[in-house]
Amino acid sequence: MEFTMGCSKHAYDYETLAWSDLMKTILLTVLLTVAATAHATDYYVAPNGNDHAAGTKAAPLQSIMRAQQTAKAGDTVYFRGGIYTYTAGINSCATRTDTVNAITLNNSGSENKPIRYWVNRPG
């Protein structure tokens, strides 16, 4: 006795399905990456800026502190050249000597979405 299995119009081509699933995974990964980076914002800081400004190239922020408060994971902060006046220290002392944390950048984003800080040279 012999049994024969014929082909059916409902048979699956597993190689084509595997390729299709791979392409869907790649497409989804690309779309999610683009969506994640689409929300990244560039902020600008300048000595003559204003901390109530939007932080754009045309309307920069003024202080490092405000830039850190504004920036989120994935954003980039650009510092224009110049002299930044810093008046807040971590101690209060009568001799007017103080440790000033003017350049402590303690907001760094997340592991996969760092906040990038860039400094432009004067001139």
N, C-alpha and C positions, 0 to 999 in steps of 0.2 A: 504494500500500500504506500502511496506517495502523496504527500501534502504539498501543495504549492500556494504560496502567498502572492497574490497579484498586487500591483500598484493601485493605489486609490487616488482619486483627485484630492483627497484630504491629507495626503502624506505630507510630512513636514521636512523641509530642507534645513537641518540643524546648523549647517555651516553658514547659510544665508542669515538665519536668525541670530547666530552669535555675532556675525559682522554687523548686523543692524543694531544689536544691543550695544556693541562697542561704539559705533558711531553716535548713538543717542547719548551715551555716557560722555563722550568727548565734547559733543555739542553743549550738553548741560554744563559741563565744567567751564567751558569757554564763556558761556552766557553768564554764569554766576561770577566769574572773575571780572568780567567787564562791568557787571552791575555793582560789584563791591568797590571797584576803583572809580566808578562814575560819580560817587558821592564824595570823593576826596576833594578837599578845598585847599587852595593856596592862599596864605595870609602874608601880608607885608607889614613890616615894622620900620619906622624911621624916626630919628631924633626929633623931627619937626611934625610928627604925626599927631593923632588925637585918639586917646583910648575910648572915645565914644564913637569913633568912625567904624566903618565896615571892615577894615583890614584889607581892603583891595589895593591894587597897585596905585590907583588914583587917590585913594583915601586910606593911607596906612595907619596902623595903630602906633602908639608912641612907646609903650613899655614892654619889656620882656615878660613881666608878670601878666599883663593883659593878654599877650599872645599865648602864654601857657594856659590861661583860663579859657581861651576861645578854641584852641586847637583840639581836635579829636583824633582818634586813631586813624591813620592813613593820610592825614593832612601834611602839608609842607609849610614851614614858616621861613620867610626870607627876611633877613635883616639888612637894611641899607647901611652904607658906611656913614660914619660920623661919631660924635660923642654923645653917649647916652648918660643923662644925669640920673643918678640913683640916690634916693634919700632915705630909704628904709634899711635898717640893719637888723641883726638878730638880737642885739643887746642894747641896753641904754646905759650909757656911762658918762660920768661928769667930765672926763678928759677929752671927749669927742673922738676917741679912738674906738673903732667898732669893727667887727667882722661884717663885711657886707657881702651878702649872697647875691650879687648882681647877675652872676652867670650860672647859677645852679639851675639846670634844666631837668626838673624832676617829673615832668609829664612827658612820657616817651611813647605813649600809645599802647599797642599790644604786640604779642609775639609775631604775628603775621602781618600786622598793619602798624608799623612804627610811625611816629611823627618825625618828620625830617626837618632839621634846622640848618639853614644855609646863611652864610654871611657874605655880603658883597664888600669888596675893597673900596675904600674911599676914592672918589674921583671918578 
